[in-house]
Amino acid sequence: ALMTADADACTLFNPAGTAFDDLVTLPAGWSGATLDGRALPAQADGDVARVRVQVPAQATTVLRRAAGSAAAARPASGLELANEVVRYRFDAQGRLVSAVLAADGRELMAAPGNDLALYEDRPHCYDAWDIDEQVAQARVGGLVVTSLERQDGPLWSGLVLRGTIGASTVVQRIRLRPGSARLDFATEIDWSERHKLLRVLFPTTLQADNFAGEVQYGHALRPTHRNTSWDAARFEVCCHRWADLSERTRGLALLNDSKYGHDCRGGTLGLSLLRAPTNPDPVADVGLHAFTYAILPHDGDLFAAPVRAEAAMINAGVVALPGLAGAGFRLPVQVEGEGIELTVLKRAADGGALIARVAEVRGARARGRIAAPGRRIVPTDLMEWRDRPEAAASGSLALDLGAFAIETFRIV
């Protein structure tokens, strides 16, 4: 009942708890789109067209097909990508040699970043499960660029890099959008290695004892030093969508859409991209891979920067529903409050009601509200076993969450 069939419409749903403002791919056969009667600039990207769209948190926006053609990227000169907030400069090997925020003019690169490094990877114990600490001293190669082209358009300026890494081929599209400090590295690799590990490194001028890495519903701090054996053992750690190295007044986050092995030695942020074990699968990971990582330099520390919102845009993006129109749809449950996110909305295990789970994600006490108009909100536990009807309310309920707290509610 919330959606109607419309061949010239495409509904975009943003599942994240933060607003979406990014590029989206238009449905097949579309070369342009309008939003609320306004034509959106479209840019061709290979066989598809992209537009930049804003979608409110956990709500929908409807695009309509428009006539015309998407603007083609035009060749340009120079290896500098800049806008009103940031300036990036590359060398002929596609490495990032300079990253400067316009706000303070401070250089954030201590050495060339976007350094794609290939390492010999032969774990002593379990081939497909282990990475040894010594792999960082076994670098055997890197990216060899065969072509590097500058291409600009109305929605982004960028570089298209083609090259080889070992026996593998690489195509990387580096993009910077107007008004954004986020620099995307959309990467395609035809992987043909054996017992190799591929990492990307970003050496920064930042100095901090710890870096923050996202975990479910929050983040954890990891050391950047090797002062103790415990610190040394964390030469690679798991993070989810981002890792951030920040001083008090500035920082840099490394975002990704599908890669989770991070390390930070001193001021160098690293991300493991591909491996090539042969046991138990002799051809593990061989073939085509497509993924995106990005850097986001920012003023202030992690809590002052839009790191979580930018990471959500890279990961969750928007759900496109071509052929359907559903303007004005919002989730039946909404939350408000700085640092509070609606993380789960599902049907209850025993049927009937909905289950809403909210979490404080900054690591600080937060106050806010959960609202479900026309419904009763009953606090319960994570297992949905023990309700607390004495704390229930109709329509809305005040929230007072401790650092990284998780609360679950039955919506009746």
Disulfide bonds with the S-S distance in Angstrom:
none
